[in-house]
C-alpha cells in the first residue's frame, strides 16, 4: 500500500499501471487469522479502474488488526523491569558516613 495515499481525495492516479485512477470503494476484505479465513464486508479500499490494483485504507487495516489481536479487550500488561532492584549491601560494606 502506498504511504503517500491522499486520505482526503476521492481519487488519484494509479502507481501500478500509470493509466488508471484509484477510486475509493467498499469491498470485501479477506485475511487469515491462524487457520480461519476472516471476511470483512464494506471495507474501504482504493481500486484502480484500469488494472484493478487494490490498496487498502491503512487506518481501517490498523483498526482491524487491533480488533483481531488475541489481546483485544484485555487491559494492557505492565512491562517488567528490565533491571532487577539493587540489593542492599551487607554489614561489611558500609559507607564511610556510616562509620
C-alpha positions as CSV (number, residue, x, y, z in Angstrom):
1,X,0.0,0.0,0.0
2,X,1.3,3.4,-0.8
3,X,2.2,5.5,2.2
4,X,1.6,8.7,0.2
5,X,-2.1,7.9,-0.4
6,X,-4.1,11.1,-0.1
7,X,-6.8,10.5,2.5
8,X,-9.0,13.4,1.7
9,X,-9.4,12.9,-2.0
10,X,-11.9,10.6,-3.7
11,X,-9.4,9.6,-6.5
12,X,-5.8,9.7,-7.6
13,X,-3.6,8.3,-10.4
14,X,-2.6,4.6,-10.1
15,X,1.0,4.0,-9.3
16,X,0.9,0.5,-10.8
17,X,-0.4,0.9,-14.4
18,X,0.1,4.7,-14.7
19,X,-3.1,4.8,-16.8
20,X,-5.9,4.3,-14.3
21,X,-7.4,6.2,-11.5
22,X,-7.7,4.9,-7.9
23,X,-11.2,5.3,-6.6
24,X,-12.4,4.7,-3.1
25,X,-14.7,1.7,-3.0
26,X,-16.1,-0.5,-0.2
27,X,-15.2,-4.1,-0.9
28,X,-15.0,-7.4,1.0
29,X,-11.6,-7.8,2.7
30,X,-10.2,-11.3,3.2
31,X,-7.5,-12.2,5.7
32,X,-6.3,-15.3,7.6
33,X,-6.4,-15.5,11.4
34,X,-4.4,-18.6,12.3
35,X,-6.3,-21.4,10.3
36,X,-9.5,-19.4,9.8
37,X,-10.5,-17.2,6.9
38,X,-12.0,-13.9,8.1
39,X,-14.1,-11.8,5.7
40,X,-15.0,-8.2,6.4
41,X,-17.7,-6.7,4.2
42,X,-17.8,-3.0,3.3
43,X,-14.1,-2.5,3.9
44,X,-12.6,0.7,2.4
45,X,-10.0,0.3,-0.4
46,X,-8.6,2.3,-3.3
47,X,-9.2,0.3,-6.5
48,X,-7.8,1.2,-10.0
49,X,-10.4,1.4,-12.7
50,X,-8.0,0.0,-15.3
51,X,-5.7,-2.6,-13.8
52,X,-7.8,-3.5,-10.7
53,X,-4.9,-2.9,-8.2
54,X,-6.2,-2.6,-4.6
55,X,-4.7,-0.5,-1.8
56,X,-6.5,-1.0,1.5
57,X,-7.1,2.0,3.7
58,X,-4.3,2.0,6.2
59,X,-6.4,3.3,9.1
60,X,-9.0,0.6,8.5
61,X,-6.3,-2.1,8.4
62,X,-4.8,-0.8,11.7
63,X,-8.3,-0.8,13.3
64,X,-9.0,-4.3,12.0
65,X,-5.6,-5.6,13.2
66,X,-6.3,-4.2,16.7
67,X,-9.7,-5.9,16.8
68,X,-8.3,-9.3,15.6
69,X,-5.5,-9.2,18.1
70,X,-5.6,-12.0,20.7
71,X,-5.2,-9.3,23.4
72,X,-8.2,-7.3,22.2
73,X,-10.4,-6.3,25.1
74,X,-7.8,-7.1,27.8
75,X,-6.1,-4.5,29.9
76,X,-2.5,-3.7,28.8
77,X,0.1,-5.8,30.5
78,X,2.7,-3.9,32.5
79,X,6.2,-4.2,31.3
80,X,8.6,-6.0,33.6
81,X,11.5,-4.0,35.0
82,X,14.5,-4.9,32.8
83,X,16.9,-4.3,35.6
84,X,16.3,-6.0,39.0
85,X,16.4,-3.7,42.0
86,X,19.8,-3.4,43.6
87,X,20.3,-5.4,46.7
88,X,21.4,-3.8,49.9
89,X,24.9,-4.4,50.9
90,X,25.8,-6.5,53.9
91,X,27.3,-5.0,57.1
92,X,30.8,-5.5,55.8
93,X,30.4,-3.0,53.0
94,X,29.4,0.1,55.0
95,X,29.6,3.6,53.5
96,X,32.2,6.0,55.1
97,X,29.3,8.1,56.5
98,X,28.0,5.0,58.4
99,X,31.2,4.5,60.4
